[in-house]
Every structure is written in C-alpha cells, then in structure tokens.
C-alpha cells in the first residue's frame, strides 16, 4: 500500500528513495500516514501533500481525467439509450455519472455516426436538446449488449481505485479509548477485554477471536464495526483492461447521504460507511475470486475486495465448506503483504489492495485449525471465555431491564445454586437472553406480564437445556 503512494510522490513531487526510507522509518516509530511523515521531515509541503492524499474524488474536468476513452463512453451511453427513448444530455449524465461536457462529447460522436438524431428543444423554457435513438443506433446497441450487458455508471480505472483504497486505509484509522467504550457500552465486556480489543482495532491488523460457543464472539466482531471511523468512497465499477468489475454492493455497503458532503465529487464514486462484510459456513474459495457472469459478461468483485477499507468477519471459522488450511493458504500472502492478486478469464492477473480489518471467530481450538506459521501472521489472538458470576449477573440484569422485567436477586441466586452449581453447568453469556425469552414466550401464551419467578426460571431451564 505504501509503495503505491510512494511511487506517486516520487513521480509528481520529486521525493527520493532516501527520503522515502527516512519517512518510512519515522512512520514505523511514530505512526501516522506516510505523507504526513514526509511533511514532518520537511520533504513535502502541506499543499503538495493534500494533492496526493485528497480523500474526496474530484470531478473530472476532461475525458482524459476519467481514464476512459471516447469510444468506451460512447458505447456505454449507447446501451443506456436503448431503454431511454427520447432523452436529453442531462438524462444520460445522471445515468452514466459523468459530467455533462463529457456526455455531450459522446453524443456528438454518436450523432456523427447517425446512431442518434436531435429532435429539437425539450421545452420553450428549457432549451436543452432532446435526442432519439435511430434504427441503426438500436441495432448497434444490441450488438454492444452481446459483448457486455453492463449498463450502469461509468467505471473508474484500476489505478484510481488503488489510490483511493490507499488513502482510505484501515492502517491509519484513529480509535481512542472512549470510542471503544462507547461502541461496546450496550454489552457487558470487562475493562481488561476492552484494553485488549482497543489496540487490536486501532492497529488495522487481523484479529483471531476464539473460545467456547455462546459467549459473544460474533457480537464483539459486529460491534467492532461501530468503532471504525469516517466515511469512505467505493466506485460503482472498476475497469481492468477491457473488462468491467462491479464493486458497489447495497448489501455490504451502507450509503451516506450525499447532501452531507461539503464538496462536489466524481459521481462514479459512492460515499459509504466503512464496509462490514460477514461470511460464515457458506464461505468457499470461489467466493474470494472474481465472479464472472457468462450471460451479462462482466465480473462482480469478491468479498475481500468489497470489504476493503473496512471490516471482514469470518464467523464460525473452521466450519466452512472449504478446508481451513486451504482458506488460510489462500490468504497467507495477502495478510502479510496487504495486497492480493485476481485473475480475469483471459488469464490476465492484476494486483488489488488487501486492506481490511479481518476478524476470524471460532469456537474450535486454534491449534486444531491452523499451524504456527499462520498464527504468527495474525497479530491479535483474543480468548472470549465464559463470563464470571458477576459478569453473568450484569448480563442477566441488562436483559431483564431491556424486556421490562423486574430483576429479583433471590430468583437469580436460586438459578445459580439449583442449576448451574448443582449440575456443574458452565455460565454462558447467551444464557440470560435465551432463558428470559422462554419466560416471555410462556407469559404471552398465558396472556400475562412476564415475571422472574422460581417456577418460571425452572420452566425456562427445562425447555432450554437437554436433560440427560
């Protein structure tokens, strides 16, 4: 990741290899962005730094700045026109997400080829020209759809995507003690656990959560997402060679209201919260590769690419349909080098950033899943164990309060003495929620308010646990 920004600084601002070396050493000791360290050492001005590390993708002033060719834009516009009927240049610009001046270049190109005709002004007040697709234009558009059925916003270049992923890296997120406490305030987590989770999140490095089932590993992994600061940008699509890879995914990406933005941006980029991608037992190796649609003839980005600059949770690790070691072998190099390689159907390989906070969550003993070589590459290994009695009591009180049920200490003591201690059952963080749910179900059935009593807690226990 730092190599990409280093190359840009050398190319545009004359930074030398020796200056980069000194800045990287300072970054290793003091943290922060590479560019910030270069500026601190006097090798770069703040103005020069801002041009390289600009987080908001600027509106392109020309076709050349988009990285696309006029023929590609014209072909993409042509496919949009097939469903538009009569249209104005603004109608096209809204769909293709390119500035009006670039769209008008493409329309002029299509008029020259007799694929569209001008139909006159759209209205007496609004003098913008209306167009209509011609019969030769329809035939041409259908031919283009045979090559690729991608009809969406114009893509960004691979280089532009790599640069944006770099300046938005999770390596440089700023997470403080209060941020972590606030994010985890809705669950019972010890101060000691928070003191371990905080540095792990702030580091942007992989985390391995392990321990017995039912004690909050998944909840903790999901809560980490609330700690990640800032909004980022993802492109609707990326162009690699002559191929299109769709990137923006409404399932994985939570869009931000663009009216909140302080500047105008390149509309090919979508402002989102840092992404959170979760996968469980359904994960296969194929889901980590580009997915080619043979009918539509374009690609969809793999999970780890959609998670870039955000959080990737691999839940129930070890229970996937793929052998854990095969999965880890696939990721061992990306985890260390923070880059990944993908392949197109034509055999072309290309490099993408591998920039996400990965959380592996498992209730299987780690040494039964992975070898020491892989564990070394996981910076943080955190045991999520059974709660203590005091923590269990706090959880029980919180669950009762959330459900408007009066917590009764004598009934809670009865639960501990008569069941947990007598039957030698381990305390699990999920038990209070599940036992209270049984009490609520019984109350709804009998049409009365749920109440914590010895009879109800016994009823809940006998329904919840397998009697041996």
DOTOR-62060 format. One line per field, with one value per residue (C-alpha): x, y, z; residue in three letters; residue number from 0. Coordinates in pm, 1 decimal, padded with zeros to 6 digits. Example, Ala and Ser with C-alpha at 12.3 -4.5 7.8 and 13.67 -1.06 7.14 Angstrom:
<rs>
x	[01230.0|01367.0]
y	[-00450.0|-00106.0]
z	[00780.0|00714.0]
residuo	[ALA|SER]
num	[0|1]
</rs>
This chain:
<rs>
x	[00000.0|00272.3|00457.8|00174.0|00168.2|00549.0|00552.8|00304.9|00513.2|00830.9|00661.1|00479.7|00681.1|01040.5|01062.1|01378.6|01423.1|01635.7|01364.0|01105.9|01326.5|01362.1|00987.3|00902.4|01139.5|00972.3|00631.7|00741.2|00842.7|00571.3|00282.4|00066.0|00043.6|00349.7|00277.1|00235.8|00578.7|00732.9|00583.5|00708.0|01061.0|01036.0|01043.3|00690.5|00468.9|00117.0|-00021.0|00168.4|00056.1|-00310.7|-00299.2|-00175.3|-00384.5|-00707.7|-00984.7|-01270.1|-01251.8|-01255.9|-01497.2|-01306.2|-01258.5|-01195.0|-01237.8|-00866.0|-00902.7|-01161.8|-00906.0|-01165.2|-01168.3|-01433.1|-01523.2|-01585.1|-01800.7|-01993.2|-02060.6|-02177.7|-02405.4|-02540.7|-02653.2|-02827.6|-03009.3|-03174.3|-03409.6|-03434.4|-03638.4|-03632.6|-03366.4|-03152.4|-02782.9|-02869.5|-03077.1|-02772.9|-02532.4|-02747.6|-02731.8|-02369.3|-02243.2|-02009.6|-02001.5|-02229.4|-01937.9|-01806.9|-02152.9|-02202.4|-01875.6|-02009.9|-02346.0|-02171.8|-01975.8|-02298.2|-02470.8|-02177.2|-02226.4|-02604.7|-02689.3|-02894.9|-03088.5|-03164.4|-03540.9|-03543.1|-03560.0|-03708.8|-03938.5|-03975.2|-03826.5|-03558.6|-03370.3|-03165.7|-03175.0|-03375.0|-03244.6|-03382.7|-03205.3|-03220.2|-03282.3|-02910.9|-02842.9|-03074.7|-02901.2|-02562.2|-02672.7|-02797.8|-02462.7|-02283.5|-02502.1|-02383.1|-02029.0|-02121.4|-02456.1|-02311.2|-02542.3|-02454.8|-02245.1|-01912.7|-01629.9|-01315.6|-00971.4|-00786.3|-00518.0|-00777.5|-00931.4|-00594.6|-00507.6|-00841.0|-00814.5|-00468.0|-00558.7|-00858.6|-00655.9|-00761.6|-00397.5|-00440.4|-00775.7|-00771.9|-00951.2|-00944.5|-01030.6|-01361.9|-01458.2|-01418.0|-01604.0|-01893.5|-01922.2|-01925.3|-02149.6|-02454.3|-02289.9|-02109.7|-01737.6|-01469.1|-01225.8|-00946.1|-01109.7|-01163.5|-00797.4|-00708.1|-00967.2|-00887.6|-00525.2|-00622.9|-00890.4|-00666.0|-00385.4|-00596.0|-00439.4|-00610.1|-00782.2|-00848.1|-01139.8|-01166.7|-01334.9|-01641.6|-01966.2|-02233.1|-02009.0|-02025.5|-01754.9|-01990.9|-02142.8|-01796.4|-01693.0|-02005.5|-01955.6|-01604.7|-01777.2|-01923.1|-01572.5|-01441.1|-01440.9|-01505.7|-01688.6|-01509.8|-01572.6|-01620.5|-01670.8|-01981.5|-01749.3|-01384.1|-01235.9|-00948.1|-00826.5|-01147.8|-01344.1|-01583.8|-01591.9|-01894.0|-01793.4|-02069.9|-02299.7|-02602.6|-02595.4|-02238.2|-02216.8|-02422.2|-02463.8|-02415.8|-02648.4|-02456.8|-02620.3|-02394.7|-02082.4|-01901.7|-01757.1|-01866.4|-01727.6|-01680.4|-02024.6|-01872.4|-01784.5|-02035.5|-01986.0|-02044.7|-01975.2|-01667.2|-01794.5|-01874.1|-01875.5|-01965.0|-01948.3|-01992.6|-02022.7|-02120.5|-01773.4|-01589.7|-01263.2|-01461.3|-01619.0|-01269.5|-01222.0|-01383.9|-01729.4|-01787.8|-02145.2|-02137.8|-02469.1|-02405.4|-02034.4|-01892.1|-01747.3|-01855.1|-01590.4|-01510.5|-01592.6|-01249.4|-01248.1|-01589.8|-01454.6|-01151.5|-01101.6|-01345.3|-01417.6|-01428.5|-01570.7|-01520.0|-01767.6|-01769.4|-01422.2|-01341.7|-01698.8|-01682.5|-01731.4|-01364.7|-01081.5|-00949.5|-00592.1|-00683.2|-00853.0|-00555.3|-00312.6|-00517.0|-00472.8|-00130.3|00045.8|-00226.6|-00227.3|00144.0|00184.0|-00160.9|-00210.5|-00399.8|-00399.3|-00707.2|-00735.8|-00962.8|-01089.8|-00835.4|-00556.6|-00464.9|-00357.4|-00373.8|-00296.9|-00555.6|-00524.6|-00594.6|-00682.3|-00934.6|-00951.5|-01013.0|-01176.8|-01171.5|-01421.5|-01420.7|-01519.7|-01272.8|-00934.1|-00699.9|-00419.9|-00664.6|-00741.7|-00417.4|-00044.0|00203.3|00310.0|-00039.1|-00095.7|00219.0|00055.4|-00249.1|-00135.2|-00400.0|-00531.1|-00804.0|-00980.0|-01350.5|-01416.3|-01712.7|-01825.0|-01757.9|-02057.3|-02053.5|-02044.0|-02319.5|-02527.6|-02473.8|-02582.2|-02893.2|-02988.6|-02939.1|-03156.9|-03433.3|-03422.7|-03438.4|-03755.9|-03918.0|-03890.6|-03803.7|-03474.4|-03505.4|-03183.5|-03335.3|-03453.5|-03114.2|-02941.7|-03184.7|-03083.9|-02714.2|-02744.7|-03008.3|-02893.3|-02550.3|-02366.5|-02561.1|-02545.8|-02195.1|-02305.4|-02076.0|-02205.2|-02255.1|-02314.8|-02606.5|-02798.8|-02969.6|-03116.3|-03235.7|-03381.0|-03565.6|-03701.7|-03857.9|-04017.4|-04157.3|-04295.6|-04471.6|-04618.5|-04750.5|-04913.4|-05096.0|-05169.1|-04996.4|-04692.4|-04358.3|-04216.8|-03896.9|-04003.1|-03856.3|-04130.1|-04068.0|-03690.8|-03731.1|-03970.3|-03721.6|-03426.5|-03608.5|-03708.4|-03369.8|-03128.4|-03118.7|-03195.6|-02953.5]
y	[00000.0|00247.9|00156.3|00297.7|00632.5|00638.6|00599.2|00885.4|01111.5|01031.1|01085.8|01411.8|01574.9|01456.0|01258.5|01045.0|00685.1|00803.4|01046.7|00770.5|00543.5|00807.3|00876.1|00506.0|00469.5|00765.3|00615.0|00285.4|00464.0|00727.6|00601.0|00817.5|00841.0|00819.6|01161.3|01317.9|01188.4|01323.6|01665.2|01648.7|01584.6|01883.6|01680.4|01780.5|02086.1|02054.9|02179.7|01913.7|01651.6|01744.2|01690.3|01333.3|01242.3|01408.6|01189.2|01329.0|01209.4|01533.4|01587.7|01514.7|01823.4|01629.3|01289.2|01229.3|01269.4|00989.6|00742.4|00628.2|00654.1|00834.4|00510.5|00331.7|00615.6|00632.0|00257.5|00274.1|00568.3|00377.9|00088.5|00329.0|00493.3|00167.4|00198.9|00578.2|00661.9|01040.6|01193.7|01495.5|01503.4|01559.1|01238.6|01048.5|01221.4|01120.2|00755.1|00737.1|00959.1|01164.1|01543.9|01696.6|01817.3|01460.8|01320.9|01584.1|01473.7|01118.0|01232.9|01436.1|01123.0|00918.4|01185.5|01180.0|00803.7|00853.4|00645.6|00929.6|01226.0|01566.5|01617.2|01984.5|02169.7|01985.0|02281.5|02654.1|02735.0|02469.4|02490.5|02171.7|01949.9|01629.2|01327.1|00995.2|00674.3|00578.4|00231.3|00187.2|00301.8|00034.8|-00233.1|-00106.0|-00101.5|-00461.3|-00564.8|-00395.1|-00584.6|-00910.1|-00812.0|-00691.8|-00634.7|-00391.0|-00087.6|00120.5|00415.0|00461.7|00269.8|00413.4|00288.1|00027.9|00285.4|00531.1|00258.2|00153.2|00513.3|00572.6|00246.2|00351.0|00692.2|00539.1|00255.1|00099.5|00119.4|00487.4|00490.5|00680.6|00492.0|00617.2|00462.8|00648.7|00543.7|00178.2|00215.8|00390.6|00129.2|-00159.4|00010.6|-00196.0|-00525.4|-00645.0|-00651.4|-00624.4|-00331.5|-00583.2|-00714.1|-00361.8|-00283.6|-00575.0|-00505.4|-00133.9|-00162.4|-00453.3|-00243.8|00062.0|-00140.8|-00240.8|-00587.6|-00927.8|-01046.0|-01405.2|-01438.1|-01784.5|-01954.9|-02161.6|-02101.7|-01864.4|-01606.5|-01314.8|-01362.6|-01275.5|-00986.4|-00847.5|-00884.2|-00697.9|-00427.0|-00357.4|-00212.7|00064.9|00172.9|00222.3|00598.4|00806.5|00755.6|00625.1|00606.7|00298.1|00300.6|00164.4|-00030.8|-00069.9|-00113.5|-00359.3|-00387.4|-00411.1|-00578.1|-00434.8|-00537.8|-00422.2|-00304.5|-00115.1|-00359.5|-00224.9|-00538.2|-00481.3|-00103.1|00144.8|00455.3|00802.2|01091.0|01286.7|01612.1|01591.7|01616.6|01950.2|01923.7|01808.4|01467.5|01241.9|01080.2|00744.8|00707.3|00626.9|00766.0|00488.8|00398.9|00180.0|-00154.4|-00456.4|-00791.3|-01103.0|-01461.0|-01788.6|-02154.1|-02070.4|-01935.6|-02111.0|-02036.5|-01939.6|-01650.6|-01499.1|-01483.7|-01265.9|-01395.3|-01384.9|-01375.1|-01562.9|-01408.5|-01048.4|-01084.3|-00875.5|-00953.6|-00899.7|-00815.2|-01086.4|-01048.2|-00931.4|-00660.8|-00533.2|-00525.2|-00310.0|-00016.0|-00178.2|-00494.7|-00855.5|-01105.1|-01477.6|-01621.4|-01984.4|-02022.8|-02389.0|-02483.8|-02365.6|-02598.2|-02545.4|-02691.7|-02421.8|-02478.6|-02422.8|-02097.8|-01985.2|-02079.7|-01852.9|-01562.0|-01612.6|-01381.1|-01110.5|-01093.8|-01029.7|-00803.9|-00639.3|-00694.7|-00963.0|-01088.9|-01163.4|-01318.3|-01245.5|-01522.5|-01427.1|-01512.7|-01153.4|-01115.7|-00785.7|-00658.1|-00508.7|-00373.5|-00620.3|-00354.6|-00463.5|-00545.0|-00921.4|-01088.5|-01466.7|-01601.3|-01966.5|-02198.3|-02460.9|-02474.3|-02264.8|-02521.7|-02773.8|-02532.3|-02365.0|-02403.1|-02176.3|-02012.6|-01876.2|-01777.3|-01566.0|-01362.5|-01296.3|-01007.0|-01043.1|-01368.3|-01294.4|-01555.3|-01483.9|-01709.0|-01789.1|-01488.2|-01470.1|-01488.6|-01111.5|-01054.1|-01310.4|-01125.4|-00794.1|-00954.5|-01100.0|-00762.2|-00591.2|-00846.6|-00813.3|-00433.9|-00443.8|-00653.7|-00454.0|-00748.4|-00684.3|-00849.2|-01048.9|-01137.7|-01432.2|-01592.2|-01531.2|-01695.6|-01987.0|-02022.7|-02032.6|-02267.4|-02507.7|-02544.1|-02407.9|-02516.5|-02834.2|-02958.7|-02817.3|-02620.8|-02350.8|-01994.5|-01868.8|-01508.7|-01611.0|-01795.3|-01491.2|-01380.3|-01728.7|-01808.1|-01476.0|-01540.0|-01864.0|-01674.2|-01416.6|-01690.8|-01857.1|-01524.4|-01439.4|-01781.0|-01735.4|-01366.3|-01217.8|-00998.7|-01183.7|-01220.3|-01362.0|-01636.6|-01968.6|-02151.2|-01956.9|-01991.8|-02368.3|-02384.5|-02193.6|-02411.2|-02737.5|-02615.5|-02473.3|-02742.8|-03103.9|-03321.4|-03615.3]
z	[00000.0|00094.8|-00223.5|-00436.5|-00260.5|-00257.7|-00635.5|-00676.5|-00452.2|-00643.4|-00978.3|-00901.9|-00624.7|-00671.0|-00347.7|-00347.4|-00235.6|00057.0|00170.1|00145.9|00354.0|00627.3|00626.1|00649.3|00944.5|01117.1|01041.3|01198.1|01517.4|01543.4|01329.3|01104.3|00726.7|00504.3|00353.1|00697.1|00796.4|00475.6|00553.9|00913.6|00784.7|00551.3|00228.6|00125.9|00179.9|00320.4|-00012.8|-00208.0|00043.2|00006.7|-00370.8|-00321.3|-00019.1|-00123.0|00011.2|-00198.5|-00560.7|-00765.9|-01052.0|-01376.3|-01589.1|-01908.1|-02067.1|-02018.4|-01641.0|-01627.0|-01762.7|-02018.5|-02397.2|-02600.6|-02777.9|-02445.8|-02309.5|-02638.4|-02628.7|-02266.3|-02347.7|-02647.5|-02425.5|-02190.1|-02480.9|-02579.9|-02280.9|-02257.3|-02568.4|-02608.2|-02386.9|-02309.9|-02234.8|-01867.2|-01862.5|-01985.5|-01745.8|-01448.0|-01550.1|-01659.4|-01370.6|-01587.0|-01626.8|-01888.1|-02101.2|-02141.7|-02216.2|-02487.4|-02648.4|-02660.2|-02800.4|-03071.5|-03159.8|-03182.0|-03393.4|-03632.7|-03671.3|-03723.2|-03413.8|-03262.2|-03400.5|-03247.0|-03201.0|-03100.2|-02768.3|-02471.7|-02389.5|-02464.9|-02124.9|-02110.4|-02438.1|-02391.0|-02698.2|-02697.1|-02885.2|-03002.2|-03094.1|-03462.0|-03603.9|-03687.0|-03331.6|-03188.8|-03391.9|-03275.6|-02911.0|-02936.1|-03082.7|-02791.9|-02543.2|-02696.8|-02595.4|-02243.2|-02077.6|-01827.9|-01830.8|-01528.2|-01415.9|-01590.9|-01420.7|-01265.8|-01359.9|-01155.6|-01076.3|-00942.0|-00726.2|-00582.5|-00498.6|-00323.0|-00129.4|-00020.1|00119.1|00299.6|00453.1|00784.3|00892.3|00970.6|01147.2|01475.5|01753.6|02111.3|02446.5|02470.8|02116.9|02210.7|02542.4|02370.9|02095.3|02344.7|02601.6|02500.6|02602.2|02914.3|02841.1|03108.5|03111.8|03063.8|02747.4|02615.6|02679.9|02451.2|02183.0|02153.6|02032.8|01806.7|01632.0|01610.0|01451.1|01148.4|01176.8|01174.5|01492.7|01596.5|01842.6|01993.4|02284.0|02382.9|02190.8|02314.7|02478.4|02239.9|01975.5|01691.0|01885.6|01960.3|01595.2|01478.7|01741.0|01610.5|01304.1|01520.7|01620.6|01267.0|01195.9|00885.9|00561.4|00253.3|-00120.6|-00335.0|-00712.1|-00877.7|-01106.9|-01199.8|-01546.7|-01584.4|-01940.9|-02142.2|-01862.6|-01603.9|-01235.3|-01036.7|-00689.6|-00508.4|-00330.9|-00137.8|00079.4|00200.4|00161.3|00363.9|00153.2|00303.9|00217.9|-00044.6|00068.1|00375.3|00158.8|00169.3|-00181.1|-00525.3|-00611.6|-00911.0|-00931.6|-01026.5|-00656.6|-00380.9|-00028.3|00226.7|00586.9|00620.6|00488.8|00702.7|00521.0|00718.5|00598.6|00781.4|00694.3|00336.8|00252.5|-00030.4|-00209.5|-00519.9|-00325.9|-00290.9|-00668.4|-00932.4|-01023.3|-01396.8|-01520.9|-01854.1|-01962.2|-01860.6|-01947.1|-01666.5|-01322.8|-00962.8|-00704.5|-00446.4|-00076.8|00038.0|-00229.1|-00117.1|00240.0|00152.6|00391.4|00630.9|00828.0|00706.1|00957.0|00900.9|01151.0|01268.1|01120.5|01064.9|00976.1|00616.0|00322.4|00238.8|00445.7|00685.6|00575.2|00209.8|00303.0|00507.6|00230.7|00000.6|00242.6|00392.6|00144.7|00134.1|00514.2|00521.1|00217.3|00227.1|-00145.5|-00333.7|-00692.2|-00901.6|-01247.0|-01540.9|-01767.3|-02031.2|-01785.9|-01703.4|-01339.2|-01156.6|-00809.9|-00573.4|-00218.9|00059.9|00315.4|00572.1|00938.2|00930.1|01228.0|01247.0|01500.2|01606.9|01890.7|01772.4|01941.7|01721.4|01709.2|01562.9|01281.0|01183.4|01216.7|01393.2|01066.0|01012.4|01374.6|01356.5|01082.3|01299.7|01516.6|01789.6|01936.8|02193.1|02407.0|02464.0|02763.5|02987.9|03194.5|03566.3|03803.3|03848.0|03471.8|03423.5|03682.1|03497.4|03171.6|03335.3|03482.7|03147.2|02966.7|03227.4|03203.1|02823.6|02848.0|03133.6|03373.8|03738.1|03829.5|04153.2|04331.2|04519.1|04191.9|04034.4|04334.9|04303.6|03936.2|04022.2|04320.5|04194.8|03837.5|03746.8|04060.2|04137.8|03778.0|03715.0|03406.8|03267.8|03260.0|02903.7|02802.9|02579.3|02853.9|03013.8|02682.1|02593.8|02939.2|02952.4|02601.9|02730.2|03019.9|02774.9|02546.7|02841.6|02955.1|02607.6|02580.4|02910.8|02841.4|03144.3|03201.0|03210.4|03560.9|03708.4|03948.3|04060.2|03871.5|03551.8|03566.0|03620.9|03324.6|03109.5|03216.7|03143.3|02797.6|02710.9|02824.8|02716.2|03015.1|03033.5]
residuo	[UNK|UNK|UNK|UNK|UNK|UNK|UNK|UNK|UNK|UNK|UNK|UNK|UNK|UNK|UNK|UNK|UNK|UNK|UNK|UNK|UNK|UNK|UNK|UNK|UNK|UNK|UNK|UNK|UNK|UNK|UNK|UNK|UNK|UNK|UNK|UNK|UNK|UNK|UNK|UNK|UNK|UNK|UNK|UNK|UNK|UNK|UNK|UNK|UNK|UNK|UNK|UNK|UNK|UNK|UNK|UNK|UNK|UNK|UNK|UNK|UNK|UNK|UNK|UNK|UNK|UNK|UNK|UNK|UNK|UNK|UNK|UNK|UNK|UNK|UNK|UNK|UNK|UNK|UNK|UNK|UNK|UNK|UNK|UNK|UNK|UNK|UNK|UNK|UNK|UNK|UNK|UNK|UNK|UNK|UNK|UNK|UNK|UNK|UNK|UNK|UNK|UNK|UNK|UNK|UNK|UNK|UNK|UNK|UNK|UNK|UNK|UNK|UNK|UNK|UNK|UNK|UNK|UNK|UNK|UNK|UNK|UNK|UNK|UNK|UNK|UNK|UNK|UNK|UNK|UNK|UNK|UNK|UNK|UNK|UNK|UNK|UNK|UNK|UNK|UNK|UNK|UNK|UNK|UNK|UNK|UNK|UNK|UNK|UNK|UNK|UNK|UNK|UNK|UNK|UNK|UNK|UNK|UNK|UNK|UNK|UNK|UNK|UNK|UNK|UNK|UNK|UNK|UNK|UNK|UNK|UNK|UNK|UNK|UNK|UNK|UNK|UNK|UNK|UNK|UNK|UNK|UNK|UNK|UNK|UNK|UNK|UNK|UNK|UNK|UNK|UNK|UNK|UNK|UNK|UNK|UNK|UNK|UNK|UNK|UNK|UNK|UNK|UNK|UNK|UNK|UNK|UNK|UNK|UNK|UNK|UNK|UNK|UNK|UNK|UNK|UNK|UNK|UNK|UNK|UNK|UNK|UNK|UNK|UNK|UNK|UNK|UNK|UNK|UNK|UNK|UNK|UNK|UNK|UNK|UNK|UNK|UNK|UNK|UNK|UNK|UNK|UNK|UNK|UNK|UNK|UNK|UNK|UNK|UNK|UNK|UNK|UNK|UNK|UNK|UNK|UNK|UNK|UNK|UNK|UNK|UNK|UNK|UNK|UNK|UNK|UNK|UNK|UNK|UNK|UNK|UNK|UNK|UNK|UNK|UNK|UNK|UNK|UNK|UNK|UNK|UNK|UNK|UNK|UNK|UNK|UNK|UNK|UNK|UNK|UNK|UNK|UNK|UNK|UNK|UNK|UNK|UNK|UNK|UNK|UNK|UNK|UNK|UNK|UNK|UNK|UNK|UNK|UNK|UNK|UNK|UNK|UNK|UNK|UNK|UNK|UNK|UNK|UNK|UNK|UNK|UNK|UNK|UNK|UNK|UNK|UNK|UNK|UNK|UNK|UNK|UNK|UNK|UNK|UNK|UNK|UNK|UNK|UNK|UNK|UNK|UNK|UNK|UNK|UNK|UNK|UNK|UNK|UNK|UNK|UNK|UNK|UNK|UNK|UNK|UNK|UNK|UNK|UNK|UNK|UNK|UNK|UNK|UNK|UNK|UNK|UNK|UNK|UNK|UNK|UNK|UNK|UNK|UNK|UNK|UNK|UNK|UNK|UNK|UNK|UNK|UNK|UNK|UNK|UNK|UNK|UNK|UNK|UNK|UNK|UNK|UNK|UNK|UNK|UNK|UNK|UNK|UNK|UNK|UNK|UNK|UNK|UNK|UNK|UNK|UNK|UNK|UNK|UNK|UNK|UNK|UNK|UNK|UNK|UNK|UNK|UNK|UNK|UNK|UNK|UNK|UNK|UNK|UNK|UNK|UNK|UNK|UNK|UNK|UNK|UNK|UNK|UNK|UNK|UNK|UNK|UNK|UNK|UNK|UNK|UNK|UNK|UNK|UNK|UNK|UNK|UNK|UNK|UNK|UNK|UNK|UNK|UNK|UNK|UNK|UNK|UNK|UNK|UNK|UNK|UNK|UNK|UNK|UNK|UNK|UNK|UNK|UNK|UNK]
num	[0|1|2|3|4|5|6|7|8|9|10|11|12|13|14|15|16|17|18|19|20|21|22|23|24|25|26|27|28|29|30|31|32|33|34|35|36|37|38|39|40|41|42|43|44|45|46|47|48|49|50|51|52|53|54|55|56|57|58|59|60|61|62|63|64|65|66|67|68|69|70|71|72|73|74|75|76|77|78|79|80|81|82|83|84|85|86|87|88|89|90|91|92|93|94|95|96|97|98|99|100|101|102|103|104|105|106|107|108|109|110|111|112|113|114|115|116|117|118|119|120|121|122|123|124|125|126|127|128|129|130|131|132|133|134|135|136|137|138|139|140|141|142|143|144|145|146|147|148|149|150|151|152|153|154|155|156|157|158|159|160|161|162|163|164|165|166|167|168|169|170|171|172|173|174|175|176|177|178|179|180|181|182|183|184|185|186|187|188|189|190|191|192|193|194|195|196|197|198|199|200|201|202|203|204|205|206|207|208|209|210|211|212|213|214|215|216|217|218|219|220|221|222|223|224|225|226|227|228|229|230|231|232|233|234|235|236|237|238|239|240|241|242|243|244|245|246|247|248|249|250|251|252|253|254|255|256|257|258|259|260|261|262|263|264|265|266|267|268|269|270|271|272|273|274|275|276|277|278|279|280|281|282|283|284|285|286|287|288|289|290|291|292|293|294|295|296|297|298|299|300|301|302|303|304|305|306|307|308|309|310|311|312|313|314|315|316|317|318|319|320|321|322|323|324|325|326|327|328|329|330|331|332|333|334|335|336|337|338|339|340|341|342|343|344|345|346|347|348|349|350|351|352|353|354|355|356|357|358|359|360|361|362|363|364|365|366|367|368|369|370|371|372|373|374|375|376|377|378|379|380|381|382|383|384|385|386|387|388|389|390|391|392|393|394|395|396|397|398|399|400|401|402|403|404|405|406|407|408|409|410|411|412|413|414|415|416|417|418|419|420|421|422|423|424|425|426|427|428|429|430|431|432|433|434|435|436|437|438|439|440|441|442|443|444|445|446|447|448|449|450|451|452|453|454|455|456|457|458|459|460|461|462|463|464|465|466|467]
</rs>
